[in-house]
Structures are given as C-alpha cells and as structure tokens.
Amino acid sequence: MPTLDMLLIAIALLALLGVIFEEVTHISKAKVTLFAGTVSWIMLYIQSAGGPQASVVDHQLHENIAEIANLWLFLVAAMTFVAYLNKKRLIESLMNILLPAKMSERKMMFITGAFCFFFSSLADNITATLVAIAMVLQLGLDKAKTVKFAVLTVFAVNSGGVALITGDVTTLMIFLEGKTRIQDLMWLSVPSFLSVMLLAALLSVRMNGRITLNKHRAQVEPVDVLISLVFLATILCTIAGNILFSIPPVLSFLCGLSLMFLIAHFLRPDQEKDPILDYIRRIEFDTLLFFLGILLLVGMLKHIQVLELLLQVYQLVPLEWANFLMGILSAFIDNVPLTAALLKADIMMDRSAWLELTYAVGVGGSMMVIGSAAGIVAMSKVKGLTFAQYARYSLLLLFCYGFGYLAVRVLVDLLAI
C-alpha cells in the first residue's frame, strides 16, 4: 500500500477516535473531522499534481461536494423550521395541552417513548432529545429512574427517525442515494414503534410511583401556529411530491422555508426586532460541520479504495446478518460515518435489504451512549448518565434492537418490498 494511503487511513482513524472520545478530549468532533477531511483532500491534490490522477481527484471531490450540498441544504431548511418553533415555545405548549397533570410513572414511561418516537420523525434527533430530556428533568425523579427515562429517550428518538427522511440523517443519506423510497421507509415506523413500546414496558417494571407535572402554558401567537402548520404541510408535501412526481425533497423543503419567511415578513408584528432570517443562525452548525467533515473523509477513503474492505464482510457473512452486525457496529462508532462508508462501498443489495440496513444503522447506535448524537446530548444533560451507567442497559437495548430488526425482516417479506 502506498505511503500516502497509509497516512490518509491513519488520519481517518484519528478523526474517528476524536469523535468517539469527544467527551474526554473536549474537542468538538466537528473541528476534528472538518480538519481531517479537508487536509486529506489537500494531500491528494498535492500528490496528484501534474499527473494523470489529477483530473480524477478533482472530479471525485466535486462529486463528493455535490452530494454534501444536497444533504446540507435539506438539513438547513428542516433545522431552521425547528429552531423557530422551539424558540416560540410551540413544542412546549403542545406538550402542556396533551399531557395530563397527574399520572403513574409507568404511564409516563410509555408517553415519553411515544412522544420521542413521533416528535423525532418531524424534528432532528438532537432537538427531539433536548426537548424530551428537559421534560424528564422536570419530573423530579431519583437518579436511577431519570437514567431509565434517558435510556428510553435515546432509543425512542433514534427509532422514530428511521421512518422519515426528516427524522434521521442516516435515513436521509440512504434515500438520497436512491436505495429506498419514501413509501417503503414509512413502513419502518411499525416495527420501530413496537420495539420502543417493548423497551418502555421492560424499563417500567417495578415503577409504581405517581408523577405530578408543573404546567406552564406559553403564550402563542396566531402567526406561529400558522408557521407550525406550514412546517407540517411541508413534510406532507415533500412525501407526496416525491412519491407522485419525483420532486427532490430538498426542493420541497426550501420552498416551504421560503413560504415561512414570507409569512413571517408580512404577518409577524415583531419582524424588525426579531428578523426571521436570523433563525438560520440558531441551527446546530456544529452538527452540520461534523457531517461535512465526515463525508469528506469518507469520500477520500472511497478514492483510495479502502471502503472495499466493507464488501468483504458482506461476502463472508449472510446479508441479513451483515446488516444486523452493522447496526451493532454503529453503537461503537458514529452511525453517520458508518452509513456514508457503506453507501460509498457500492454494496449490491435489493430494496428490502437496504430497508433492513436503514433500521440497523439508525437504531443500532442506541445500544451505547456514544453511538448516536442523541446519546451524547442525553449524557451531557443528565447528571449520573455516564458511559458505564448507560452500558448497564446495553443487553436490554440489544434485545429490543434485535426484536425490531426481526420485525423489519418479517414486514418486508410480508409486503414483498
């Protein structure tokens, strides 16, 4: 293997270690991956300058950036909607309306699982986790019970995101590569929801206390309600437009975002003091830069043909077991680089197998607290939720993940997808 290739692989491995041990080093994974991704391509340009490979490197980088741009623009539009609704406390108000003032801890466990599941389908996983953890911390539970609710939150948020392209970036990545269809992805909500309810039932064993909620209803302006309806309509139109007319989701979401801007400009009385365009600055650019760096790194690994090693896993192990193992692997490394690597490896699978993989990489990261962005966020917000504390539930999470994966396999066989 050429010396440069070995050096580039070492850079990629160091970046991955930086992602895994972010809580130890206190260096943002966005900074690590962005630096590694850009330096890697610069080294490729220097090495190929003036040679026959120069045009190949240039072509593959531009192809890589075009794929990243498609993903970025979609996420910017979706995250801007969520940032606005979160700032205007629309989500908090909805929770106060729907939740009863008093309930049992067991009932609250099921409500938390259902809320996280459905909300994460619409919002990004980080926002859904932040909202759910804030709700859990208000319950005033002891440390052990709070950790249980946090574990359920991580699993439910990741499970809810796999069925819609708005819910999980790995699902969006697989869809944008043309491996699945929206109408097929939506079927994943059935086994995903069942696995969440199974986990809620298992975690709620011996939880017999009562909970009283302190409700604080926020004042909501009519224009904010209208914008929330525009967000919901954008999601529905994105799904329908892609199924009926093959309209790219990024185009539908940018159209919905522009409509939100126009409505806010003409109908919001505080538009000058609180400009609607400022909400673009409120989105998690740290997350977006992490995706940028990771996808640049994976594009580099494809160029030097390292990703062909993943193909060997699928040659040695039956397809269904290989996908199942990829879900487990995503618990130890971030599922975004793993998904990107699998897509770049050009693994040949039919649509049903890609659906199984979508569930695996989307939910599998829940088995370890470092396996998903939701887990990292929960660990930073809940005192006492350490790597070791979360690991105590790993076998339980593996069981529920396995149940969901098996249910996906049964479903795709029944539907002949």
C-alpha positions, 0 to 999 in steps of 0.5 A: 500500500502506498505511503500516502494511503497509509497516512490518509487511513491513519488520519481517518482513524484519528478523526474517528477516535476524536469523535468517539472520545469527544467527551474526554478530549473536549474537542468538538468532533466537528473541528476534528473531522472538518480538519481531517477531511479537508487536509486529506483532500489537500494531500491528494491534490498535492500528490496528484499534481501534474499527473494523470490522477489529477483530473480524477481527484478533482472530479471525485471531490466535486462529486463528493461536494455535490452530494454534501450540498444536497444533504446540507441544504435539506438539513438547513431548511428542516433545522431552521423550521425547528429552531423557530418553533422551539424558540416560540415555545410551540413544542412546549405548549403542545406538550402542556395541552396533551399531557395530563397533570397527574399520572403513574410513572409507568404511564409516563414511561410509555408517553415519553417513548411515544412522544420521542418516537413521533416528535423525532420523525418531524424534528432532528434527533438532537432537538427531539432529545433536548426537548424530551430530556428537559421534560424528564428533568422536570419530573423530579425523579431519583437518579436511577429512574431519570437514567431509565427515562434517558435510556428510553429517550435515546432509543425512542428518538433514534427509532422514530427517525428511521421512518422519515427522511426528516427524522434521521440523517442516516435515513436521509443519506440512504434515500438520497442515494436512491436505495429506498423510497419514501413509501417503503421507509414509512413502513419502518415506523411499525416495527420501530414503534413496537420495539420502543413500546417493548423497551418502555414496558421492560424499563417500567417494571417495578415503577409504581410511583405517581408523577405530578407535572408543573404546567406552564402554558406559553403564550402563542401567537396566531402567526406561529401556529400558522408557521407550525402548520406550514412546517407540517404541510411541508413534510406532507408535501415533500412525501407526496411530491416525491412519491407522485412526481419525483420532486427532490425533497430538498426542493420541497423543503426550501420552498416551504422555508421560503413560504415561512419567511414570507409569512413571517415578513408580512404577518409577524408584528415583531419582524424588525426586532426579531428578523426571521432570517436570523433563525438560520443562525440558531441551527446546530452548525456544529452538527452540520460541520461534523457531517461535512467533515465526515463525508469528506473523509469518507469520500477520500477513503472511497478514492483510495479504495479502502471502503472495499474492505466493507464488501468483504464482510458482506461476502463472508457473512449472510446479508441479513446478518451483515446488516444486523452486525452493522447496526451493532457496529454503529453503537461503537462508532458514529452511525453517520460515518458508518452509513456514508462508508457503506453507501460509498462501498457500492454494496449490491443489495435489493430494496428490502435489504437496504430497508433492513440496513436503514433500521440497523444503522439508525437504531443500532447506535442506541445500544451505547451512549456514544453511538448516536448524537442523541446519546451524547446530548442525553449524557451531557444533560443528565447528571449520573448518565455516564458511559458505564451507567448507560452500558448497564442497559446495553443487553436490554437495548440489544434485545429490543434492537434485535426484536425490531430488526426481526420485525423489519425482516418479517414486514418486508417479506410480508409486503414483498418490498 
